[in-house]
Amino acid sequence: MAQPLLQPDSEAVYYEIEAFLSGEAAPAFHGFFGRQGGVSKDVFTSLNCGLGTEDNPGLVQKNRNKIAQAVGVDPDHFITMHQIHSTTCVRVEKPWNIHERPEADAMVTDVPGIALGVLTADCAPVLFYGENDKGKPVIGAAHAGWGGALKGVLESTVTAMNDLGAKNENIRACIGPCIGKASYEVGEDFAQPFFDEDDDNDRFFHAARKEGHFMFDLAGYCAGKLYKAGLSRIYIKDLDTYFNEEDFFSYRRATHRSENDYGRQASVICIK
């Protein structure tokens, strides 16, 4: 349903979920970009968009420009945050300078032409689309690592969209490529806060081969949080960033290999 797409001019490769938003007449662009189609080298090969990495800043900017081109906006209208695994969601009324980006993990806007981007390398990128009472689009983008998801970043995003007039019954949420449950082994200490939050969260943990360990379903947990927040139209792009090395960056994979850094892929949504 969601095949990789190559934007001819930018050569940046991204994925869509057709049931979420699709076609030229769709009111918003959405794309989960992978690591292909950029200019970075070595461990950052090739579409690294991480401003906080040790990659050459000039190459990172060229990669970000490619994404802006694929989305159809000026480079300074593709914005990202300084992500800190928080619950902070900011309302975007105009683009900000990349050197003055806020510390936050989610954004919402009802302004056309601003591309909201989240950067990930195993965490779950979540894109949102809704409409206000006048039928005008309201969009959001959230960075949901396990910590932010547990704290409530997804609920913060839904609330911020509500503040812009979007009703829960018409908000769609799309969970992009992230570390898959077959790759995400965790210990009992990791799992306990989730069990403390809700006994039903045990359905997101499955026995691992190693005693006292579990395999964690991050995308499933995020979907469960969104459902509890009042959303019913939830989509998951089932691609494992750890396993799919050719297509995605992965923090955990880089850590297991003792690599000195890792790239970040971008997930973007923009009102046309």
Kinemage of the C-alpha trace (Angstrom):
@kinemage 1
@onewidth
@group {chain A} dominant
@subgroup {mainchain}
@vectorlist {calphas} color= white
{ca met a 1} P 0.000 0.000 0.000
{ca ala a 2} L 2.893 2.383 0.668
{ca gln a 3} L 5.731 1.988 -1.807
{ca pro a 4} L 8.878 4.116 -1.718
{ca leu a 5} L 8.548 7.154 -3.956
{ca leu a 6} L 11.370 8.993 -5.705
{ca gln a 7} L 10.849 12.702 -6.220
{ca pro a 8} L 12.498 13.277 -9.627
{ca asp a 9} L 14.009 16.705 -8.931
{ca ser a 10} L 15.256 16.164 -5.408
{ca glu a 11} L 15.954 12.396 -5.662
{ca ala a 12} L 14.837 12.083 -2.040
{ca val a 13} L 13.107 8.797 -1.302
{ca tyr a 14} L 10.044 8.754 0.934
{ca tyr a 15} L 7.084 6.587 1.890
{ca glu a 16} L 3.391 7.403 2.092
{ca ile a 17} L 0.357 5.649 3.504
{ca glu a 18} L -2.327 5.931 0.854
{ca ala a 19} L -5.237 5.512 3.257
{ca phe a 20} L -3.982 8.482 5.275
{ca leu a 21} L -3.679 11.137 2.553
{ca ser a 22} L -3.020 10.524 -1.123
{ca gly a 23} L -3.226 11.958 -4.610
{ca glu a 24} L -2.593 15.355 -6.121
{ca ala a 25} L -5.903 16.605 -4.745
{ca ala a 26} L -4.955 15.726 -1.159
{ca pro a 27} L -5.044 18.839 1.046
{ca ala a 28} L -1.633 18.105 2.567
{ca phe a 29} L 1.660 16.470 1.650
{ca his a 30} L 2.926 13.720 3.909
{ca gly a 31} L 6.089 11.698 3.565
{ca phe a 32} L 8.269 9.455 5.690
{ca phe a 33} L 11.741 10.004 4.244
{ca gly a 34} L 14.369 7.303 4.590
{ca arg a 35} L 18.153 7.501 4.280
{ca gln a 36} L 18.312 7.275 0.471
{ca gly a 37} L 18.710 10.154 -1.963
{ca gly a 38} L 21.056 12.475 -0.091
{ca val a 39} L 24.675 13.634 -0.225
{ca ser a 40} L 26.141 12.644 3.170
{ca lys a 41} L 28.855 9.994 3.477
{ca asp a 42} L 30.003 7.153 5.741
{ca val a 43} L 27.656 6.423 8.676
{ca phe a 44} L 25.489 9.347 7.545
{ca thr a 45} L 24.890 7.940 4.050
{ca ser a 46} L 23.017 9.578 2.626
{ca leu a 47} L 19.912 11.692 3.456
{ca asn a 48} L 20.935 12.650 6.988
{ca cys a 49} L 18.859 15.604 8.258
{ca gly a 50} L 20.171 15.702 11.820
{ca leu a 51} L 21.437 19.155 12.738
{ca gly a 52} L 22.916 17.788 15.959
{ca thr a 53} L 25.038 15.087 14.329
{ca glu a 54} L 28.780 15.196 13.617
{ca asp a 55} L 28.014 15.252 9.888
{ca asn a 56} L 29.215 18.130 7.705
{ca pro a 57} L 26.655 20.928 8.306
{ca gly a 58} L 26.755 21.935 4.658
{ca leu a 59} L 25.819 18.421 3.564
{ca val a 60} L 23.022 18.270 6.143
{ca gln a 61} L 21.621 21.515 4.766
{ca lys a 62} L 21.770 20.161 1.212
{ca asn a 63} L 19.822 17.110 2.389
{ca arg a 64} L 17.233 19.306 4.063
{ca asn a 65} L 16.978 21.353 0.877
{ca lys a 66} L 16.254 18.164 -1.063
{ca ile a 67} L 13.399 17.369 1.298
{ca ala a 68} L 12.008 20.888 1.026
{ca gln a 69} L 12.110 20.519 -2.745
{ca ala a 70} L 10.293 17.194 -2.593
{ca val a 71} L 7.614 18.695 -0.350
{ca gly a 72} L 7.318 21.789 -2.542
{ca val a 73} L 8.355 24.509 -0.095
{ca asp a 74} L 11.272 26.931 0.233
{ca pro a 75} L 14.128 25.515 2.341
{ca asp a 76} L 13.421 27.925 5.202
{ca his a 77} L 9.827 26.675 5.338
{ca phe a 78} L 10.925 23.152 6.268
{ca ile a 79} L 11.244 23.354 10.039
{ca thr a 80} L 12.301 20.940 12.761
{ca met a 81} L 12.706 21.169 16.527
{ca his a 82} L 15.419 20.617 19.114
{ca gln a 83} L 13.917 17.347 20.317
{ca ile a 84} L 14.345 16.477 24.000
{ca his a 85} L 11.892 13.582 24.595
{ca ser a 86} L 9.374 15.902 26.234
{ca thr a 87} L 5.610 16.400 26.039
{ca thr a 88} L 5.977 19.953 24.723
{ca cys a 89} L 3.927 20.760 21.624
{ca val a 90} L 4.287 24.177 19.994
{ca arg a 91} L 1.891 26.023 17.695
{ca val a 92} L 3.610 27.187 14.516
{ca glu a 93} L 2.455 30.455 12.986
{ca lys a 94} L 5.555 31.185 10.898
{ca pro a 95} L 8.825 29.388 10.129
{ca trp a 96} L 11.697 29.817 12.556
{ca asn a 97} L 15.432 30.050 12.016
{ca ile a 98} L 17.011 26.609 12.412
{ca his a 99} L 19.446 28.023 14.963
{ca glu a 100} L 16.529 29.292 17.064
{ca arg a 101} L 14.377 26.169 16.909
{ca pro a 102} L 12.477 25.516 20.150
{ca glu a 103} L 13.030 22.657 22.548
{ca ala a 104} L 9.935 20.573 21.876
{ca asp a 105} L 8.803 17.218 20.509
{ca ala a 106} L 5.635 18.112 18.626
{ca met a 107} L 4.248 20.885 16.447
{ca val a 108} L 0.849 21.860 15.073
{ca thr a 109} L -0.250 24.462 12.554
{ca asp a 110} L -3.126 25.583 10.367
{ca val a 111} L -0.885 27.706 8.127
{ca pro a 112} L -0.344 26.458 4.548
{ca gly a 113} L 3.154 26.144 3.190
{ca ile a 114} L 4.981 25.310 6.418
{ca ala a 115} L 6.478 21.813 6.388
{ca leu a 116} L 6.535 20.330 9.893
{ca gly a 117} L 9.353 17.818 10.309
{ca val a 118} L 10.395 15.379 13.007
{ca leu a 119} L 13.754 13.600 13.011
{ca thr a 120} L 14.103 10.000 14.121
{ca ala a 121} L 16.443 7.027 14.190
{ca asp a 122} L 14.247 4.340 15.852
{ca cys a 123} L 11.752 6.587 17.660
{ca ala a 124} L 8.273 6.778 16.162
{ca pro a 125} L 7.425 9.740 13.935
{ca val a 126} L 3.688 10.478 14.064
{ca leu a 127} L 1.947 12.749 11.559
{ca phe a 128} L -1.545 14.165 12.147
{ca tyr a 129} L -4.227 15.593 9.877
{ca gly a 130} L -7.563 17.096 10.885
{ca glu a 131} L -9.953 19.883 9.921
{ca asn a 132} L -11.626 22.719 11.785
{ca asp a 133} L -15.336 23.559 11.668
{ca lys a 134} L -14.821 25.454 8.399
{ca gly a 135} L -13.175 22.442 6.761
{ca lys a 136} L -9.718 24.006 6.818
{ca pro a 137} L -6.747 21.676 7.451
{ca val a 138} L -4.997 21.405 10.793
{ca ile a 139} L -1.805 19.337 10.892
{ca gly a 140} L 0.649 18.078 13.477
{ca ala a 141} L 3.902 16.167 13.774
{ca ala a 142} L 5.256 14.428 16.867
{ca his a 143} L 8.497 12.723 17.869
{ca ala a 144} L 7.483 9.762 20.017
{ca gly a 145} L 10.347 7.907 21.566
{ca trp a 146} L 9.389 5.549 24.341
{ca gly a 147} L 9.959 8.281 26.927
{ca gly a 148} L 7.940 10.967 25.202
{ca ala a 149} L 5.161 8.535 24.361
{ca leu a 150} L 4.956 7.362 27.968
{ca lys a 151} L 4.952 10.941 29.267
{ca gly a 152} L 2.160 12.000 26.893
{ca val a 153} L 3.571 13.785 23.827
{ca leu a 154} L 0.906 12.295 21.574
{ca glu a 155} L -1.899 13.468 23.836
{ca ser a 156} L -0.303 16.933 23.901
{ca thr a 157} L -0.404 17.007 20.116
{ca val a 158} L -4.071 16.019 19.974
{ca thr a 159} L -4.921 18.705 22.541
{ca ala a 160} L -3.039 21.344 20.538
{ca met a 161} L -4.941 20.339 17.401
{ca asn a 162} L -8.187 20.628 19.362
{ca asp a 163} L -7.147 24.164 20.293
{ca leu a 164} L -6.907 24.942 16.570
{ca gly a 165} L -10.441 23.652 16.027
{ca ala a 166} L -9.838 20.051 14.948
{ca lys a 167} L -12.250 17.534 16.474
{ca asn a 168} L -11.018 14.112 17.533
{ca glu a 169} L -13.505 12.339 15.299
{ca asn a 170} L -11.864 13.789 12.167
{ca ile a 171} L -8.216 13.662 13.235
{ca arg a 172} L -6.136 11.028 11.484
{ca ala a 173} L -2.795 9.879 12.874
{ca cys a 174} L -0.092 8.098 10.928
{ca ile a 175} L 2.756 6.278 12.713
{ca gly a 176} L 5.814 6.032 10.518
{ca pro a 177} L 8.839 3.735 10.351
{ca cys a 178} L 10.355 3.048 13.764
{ca ile a 179} L 12.131 0.230 15.547
{ca gly a 180} L 10.010 -2.898 15.241
{ca lys a 181} L 8.933 -5.203 18.028
{ca ala a 182} L 11.149 -7.981 16.628
{ca ser a 183} L 14.197 -5.732 17.156
{ca tyr a 184} L 13.367 -3.883 20.375
{ca glu a 185} L 14.563 -5.996 23.310
{ca val a 186} L 14.176 -4.349 26.726
{ca gly a 187} L 14.608 -5.296 30.362
{ca glu a 188} L 12.144 -5.504 33.227
{ca asp a 189} L 13.168 -2.091 34.555
{ca phe a 190} L 12.229 -0.555 31.214
{ca ala a 191} L 8.851 -2.283 31.132
{ca gln a 192} L 7.744 -1.556 34.710
{ca pro a 193} L 6.668 2.098 34.189
{ca phe a 194} L 4.419 0.959 31.361
{ca phe a 195} L 2.816 -1.691 33.587
{ca asp a 196} L 2.412 0.920 36.322
{ca glu a 197} L 0.635 3.209 33.854
{ca asp a 198} L -1.912 0.590 32.766
{ca asp a 199} L -2.145 -3.163 33.347
{ca asp a 200} L -3.321 -3.536 29.755
{ca asn a 201} L 0.050 -2.339 28.499
{ca asp a 202} L 1.355 -5.860 28.907
{ca arg a 203} L -0.040 -6.543 25.435
{ca phe a 204} L 2.784 -4.431 23.983
{ca phe a 205} L 5.460 -6.620 25.582
{ca his a 206} L 6.273 -10.153 24.458
{ca ala a 207} L 8.721 -12.651 25.901
{ca ala a 208} L 12.277 -12.396 24.581
{ca arg a 209} L 14.713 -15.248 24.275
{ca lys a 210} L 16.776 -13.770 27.083
{ca glu a 211} L 15.307 -14.424 30.503
{ca gly a 212} L 13.899 -11.329 32.197
{ca his a 213} L 13.646 -9.444 28.931
{ca phe a 214} L 10.796 -8.438 26.611
{ca met a 215} L 10.299 -7.394 23.014
{ca phe a 216} L 8.521 -4.016 22.978
{ca asp a 217} L 5.988 -2.921 20.353
{ca leu a 218} L 6.582 0.851 20.204
{ca ala a 219} L 4.264 1.486 17.250
{ca gly a 220} L 1.500 -0.533 18.871
{ca tyr a 221} L 1.912 1.359 22.130
{ca cys a 222} L 1.701 4.687 20.302
{ca ala a 223} L -1.452 3.523 18.529
{ca gly a 224} L -2.943 2.537 21.875
{ca lys a 225} L -2.164 5.966 23.326
{ca leu a 226} L -3.785 7.666 20.345
{ca tyr a 227} L -6.897 5.523 20.675
{ca lys a 228} L -7.177 6.397 24.354
{ca ala a 229} L -6.797 10.064 23.409
{ca gly a 230} L -9.980 9.765 21.372
{ca leu a 231} L -8.733 9.014 17.852
{ca ser a 232} L -10.157 6.194 15.773
{ca arg a 233} L -8.395 6.704 12.430
{ca ile a 234} L -4.897 5.463 13.168
{ca tyr a 235} L -2.493 4.101 10.567
{ca ile a 236} L 0.852 2.334 10.998
{ca lys a 237} L 3.611 2.114 8.380
{ca asp a 238} L 5.103 -1.207 9.436
{ca leu a 239} L 8.796 -0.771 8.619
{ca asp a 240} L 11.512 -1.648 11.132
{ca thr a 241} L 14.267 0.974 11.152
{ca tyr a 242} L 16.708 -1.398 12.874
{ca phe a 243} L 16.206 -4.262 10.422
{ca asn a 244} L 15.941 -2.198 7.214
{ca glu a 245} L 19.496 -0.882 7.201
{ca glu a 246} L 19.527 0.092 3.530
{ca asp a 247} L 16.512 2.332 3.954
{ca phe a 248} L 16.688 3.793 7.480
{ca phe a 249} L 19.035 5.088 10.162
{ca ser a 250} L 18.917 3.347 13.547
{ca tyr a 251} L 20.335 4.523 16.855
{ca arg a 252} L 20.221 1.022 18.340
{ca arg a 253} L 21.953 -0.555 15.367
{ca ala a 254} L 24.683 2.095 15.494
{ca thr a 255} L 25.083 1.487 19.236
{ca his a 256} L 25.366 -2.279 18.795
{ca arg a 257} L 28.133 -1.673 16.245
{ca ser a 258} L 29.912 0.878 18.447
{ca glu a 259} L 29.668 3.487 15.708
{ca asn a 260} L 30.521 7.015 16.818
{ca asp a 261} L 27.322 8.631 15.498
{ca tyr a 262} L 24.216 7.986 13.416
{ca gly a 263} L 22.016 9.833 10.951
{ca arg a 264} L 18.426 11.020 11.371
{ca gln a 265} L 15.632 10.584 8.844
{ca ala a 266} L 12.840 13.109 8.475
{ca ser a 267} L 9.072 12.707 8.490
{ca val a 268} L 7.145 15.657 7.100
{ca ile a 269} L 3.610 16.974 6.725
{ca cys a 270} L 2.597 20.250 5.073
{ca ile a 271} L -0.707 21.934 4.153
{ca lys a 272} L -0.667 22.658 0.431
